[in-house]
């Protein structure tokens, strides 16, 4: 929020779209980081660890 106050004297009112764009980029990065933070939990878009482990178990049993 203070980014716009720091730039208000130099570029004038052109800073409003710039601050909006910077805010959008930073919030998007925060949301992406939250999605990839814990890939091994049981959420809908996480890695299917139990399925991968079951596939490994079946392949090892087939080899043995």
Secondary structure as UniProt FT lines:
FT   HELIX           3..7
FT   TURN            8..11
FT   HELIX           12..14
FT   HELIX           15..35
FT   TURN            39..40
FT   TURN            44..45
FT   HELIX           49..63
//
